[in-house]
Amino acid sequence: CVIASVAKCVGVVLDGMDANDQRSTSGSTETNGTNSLVHGVLMVEQLLTSGGGWQDQIGGLVGGLKLATSDMNVLPLQTKTRRFELTADTVNNLNERLILVDTGKPRLAKNILRNVLRRWACRSSDIVATVRELVSEASNAIDYATKGDLNGLGACMSKYWVLKKTMAGESSGVEPDNINQVLQLLTSSKKIAGGTLCGAGGGGFLVLMATEGTSRADMESAVKVSEGGNEDFKWHNCTVAEDGLLIDVK
């Protein structure tokens, strides 16, 4: 297992990864057992100069709906993750309405992240305001999800993408032209409640929140007849991973 190998290289202990999960008084789960692996991967990314953070590790290792944070001005960096319960109806609705699209347009995350860090280092008023909005929108997304308001959650996804583009800058290449056109098309035709590209680069995956009653086939047909070189798009249904990443070492 690659993760197990990375963990061994950086001296991280995997035994009992889930044994230290704690249930908070608010009903959420704070996962502490995965912290060593989260920080181990973060360490490797810094050694490789790829500039990654901790959000991808937590997103993959911790299942379900969660809010991850780190304390400001505390070194070494420590992450905290709180899980929130979703009703069965909300999970079913998410599984029906979430659509994942492989756009075939990967972006080099390392270059985009460099732009983001340079802009943050300048501490311009618009960048500081954007960071504050990103933090508040994360809490808003949790609120909409726990209430089962998927249209509100979709709006948060779109707002998140606008803020991420602001962080990267206009000339960063963070959003290919055809992706912008697809998002505008699906939004104006009321086929999606919102959408965003995933991560800083990766494989160029687009996640969409379909409007109620809109199918994956409906969106796929609309995009196929549009102009812009979207023939290579690969469309997938996606579901909520309530357990996160599971490791089976034999």
C-alpha positions in Angstrom: 0.0 0.0 0.0 1.4 3.4 -1.0 0.0 5.2 2.0 1.4 2.6 4.3 4.8 2.9 2.6 4.8 6.7 2.9 3.8 6.4 6.6 6.7 4.1 7.3 9.2 6.4 5.5 8.2 9.4 7.6 7.9 7.4 10.9 4.1 7.5 11.1 2.3 4.8 13.1 -0.8 3.5 11.4 -1.9 1.1 14.0 -5.2 2.0 15.5 -5.8 4.9 13.1 -9.5 5.0 14.0 -9.3 4.0 17.6 -9.0 7.5 19.0 -12.1 9.0 17.3 -14.0 11.1 19.9 -17.6 12.1 19.9 -18.1 15.8 20.8 -21.0 17.1 22.9 -22.4 18.7 19.8 -22.8 15.3 18.2 -20.0 15.7 15.8 -17.0 13.4 15.6 -13.5 14.8 15.9 -11.1 12.4 14.3 -7.7 12.4 16.0 -6.3 9.0 15.0 -5.6 10.1 11.4 -3.6 13.2 12.4 -0.3 11.4 12.2 -0.9 10.3 8.6 -2.3 13.7 7.6 0.8 15.4 8.9 3.1 12.7 7.5 1.8 13.3 3.9 2.1 17.1 4.5 5.7 16.6 5.4 6.4 14.5 2.3 4.8 17.2 0.1 7.0 19.9 1.5 10.1 17.7 1.0 9.0 17.2 -2.6 8.4 21.0 -3.0 5.0 20.3 -4.4 3.5 22.9 -1.9 0.5 20.9 -0.9 -1.6 21.3 2.3 -3.6 19.0 4.4 -7.1 19.3 2.9 -6.8 16.4 0.5 -5.6 14.0 3.1 -8.5 14.8 5.4 -10.9 14.7 2.6 -9.9 11.2 1.7 -9.2 9.7 5.1 -12.2 11.0 7.0 -15.6 9.9 5.7 -18.9 11.8 5.5 -19.5 15.5 6.0 -16.7 17.2 8.0 -15.2 20.6 8.8 -11.4 20.7 9.0 -9.4 23.6 10.6 -6.0 24.4 11.8 -5.1 26.9 14.6 -3.5 30.2 13.5 0.1 31.0 14.6 0.6 27.5 16.2 3.6 25.5 15.3 4.0 22.7 14.6 0.8 22.9 12.6 -2.1 20.9 14.1 -5.3 20.0 12.2 -8.7 19.4 13.7 -11.6 17.6 12.0 -15.2 17.6 13.1 -17.7 15.2 11.5 -21.4 16.1 11.1 -24.3 13.7 10.8 -26.5 13.8 7.7 -30.0 12.3 7.5 -30.5 9.3 5.3 -32.8 11.4 3.0 -30.0 14.0 2.6 -27.4 11.3 1.8 -29.8 9.7 -0.8 -30.5 13.1 -2.4 -26.7 13.9 -2.5 -26.1 10.5 -4.1 -28.7 11.3 -6.8 -27.7 14.9 -7.5 -23.9 14.9 -7.3 -22.2 14.5 -10.7 -18.5 14.1 -11.2 -17.0 15.0 -14.6 -13.5 14.1 -15.9 -12.9 17.2 -18.1 -9.6 15.9 -19.5 -8.1 19.3 -18.7 -5.6 18.8 -15.8 -3.9 21.8 -14.4 -0.4 21.7 -12.7 -1.3 22.3 -9.1 2.3 23.3 -8.1 2.2 26.3 -10.4 -1.2 27.4 -9.3 -0.3 27.1 -5.6 2.8 29.3 -6.2 0.6 32.0 -7.5 -1.7 31.7 -4.5 1.1 31.9 -2.0 2.7 34.9 -3.7 -0.7 36.7 -3.6 -1.2 35.8 0.0 2.3 36.9 0.9 1.4 40.4 -0.4 -1.6 40.5 2.0 -3.6 42.8 -0.2 -7.0 43.8 1.1 -8.9 41.8 -1.6 -6.9 38.6 -0.9 -7.4 38.9 2.9 -11.1 39.4 2.4 -11.2 36.4 0.0 -9.6 34.1 2.6 -12.1 35.3 5.2 -14.9 34.5 2.9 -13.5 31.0 2.1 -13.5 30.3 5.8 -17.1 31.5 6.4 -18.4 29.7 3.3 -17.1 26.4 4.6 -19.3 26.9 7.7 -22.2 27.9 5.5 -21.8 24.8 3.4 -21.9 22.6 6.6 -25.1 24.5 7.6 -26.8 23.9 4.3 -25.8 20.3 4.1 -27.0 19.4 7.7 -30.3 21.1 6.9 -30.7 19.1 3.6 -30.7 22.3 1.5 -28.8 21.0 -1.5 -29.6 24.1 -3.6 -27.9 26.2 -0.9 -25.0 23.8 -0.9 -24.7 24.1 -4.7 -24.6 27.9 -4.4 -21.8 27.5 -1.9 -19.9 25.3 -4.4 -20.1 28.0 -7.0 -19.2 30.8 -4.6 -16.2 28.7 -3.5 -15.0 28.4 -7.1 -15.3 32.2 -7.6 -13.2 32.8 -4.5 -10.6 30.2 -5.5 -10.2 31.9 -8.9 -9.7 35.2 -7.1 -6.9 33.6 -5.0 -5.1 32.2 -8.0 -5.4 35.4 -10.1 -6.7 36.0 -13.6 -3.6 34.9 -15.5 -3.1 31.7 -13.5 -4.9 29.4 -15.9 -6.8 27.9 -13.0 -10.0 27.8 -15.1 -9.8 26.6 -18.8 -12.1 28.6 -21.1 -14.3 25.6 -21.9 -14.9 24.9 -18.2 -16.1 28.4 -17.7 -18.4 28.0 -20.7 -19.8 24.7 -19.5 -20.6 26.1 -16.0 -22.3 29.1 -17.5 -24.3 26.9 -19.9 -25.5 24.5 -17.2 -26.3 27.3 -14.8 -28.2 29.5 -17.3 -30.3 26.4 -18.4 -31.0 25.6 -14.7 -29.5 22.2 -14.9 -27.2 22.7 -11.9 -27.6 24.5 -8.6 -23.8 25.0 -8.5 -20.4 23.5 -9.3 -16.7 23.8 -8.9 -13.4 22.3 -10.1 -11.8 20.1 -7.5 -8.6 20.9 -5.8 -5.8 23.1 -7.2 -5.0 20.9 -10.2 -5.1 17.2 -10.2 -7.0 15.5 -13.1 -9.3 18.5 -13.9 -12.3 17.0 -12.2 -15.5 19.0 -12.1 -18.1 18.3 -9.4 -21.7 19.5 -10.1 -24.9 19.7 -8.0 -27.8 18.9 -10.3 -31.0 20.7 -9.9 -33.9 18.5 -8.6 -35.2 16.3 -11.5 -32.1 16.8 -13.7 -30.3 13.7 -14.6 -26.7 13.1 -15.6 -27.9 12.3 -19.1 -29.6 15.7 -19.3 -26.4 17.6 -18.5 -24.3 15.4 -20.8 -26.6 16.0 -23.7 -26.6 19.7 -23.2 -22.8 19.9 -23.0 -22.3 17.6 -26.0 -24.2 19.8 -28.4 -22.4 23.0 -27.2 -19.2 24.3 -28.7 -15.9 24.3 -26.9 -14.1 21.0 -27.3 -16.0 19.1 -24.6 -16.1 15.8 -26.5 -13.6 14.1 -24.1 -15.7 14.7 -21.0 -16.4 11.6 -19.0 -19.5 11.7 -16.8 -19.9 9.8 -13.6 -22.4 9.5 -10.7 -20.7 9.9 -7.3 -21.8 9.1 -3.8 -21.0 10.1 -0.3 -18.1 8.1 1.1 -19.3 7.7 4.7 -16.3 5.6 5.8 -13.4 7.4 4.1 -10.4 5.6 3.0 -10.0 2.0 4.3 -6.6 0.3 4.4 -6.4 -3.5 4.3 -2.8 -4.6 4.7 -2.3 -8.4 4.2 
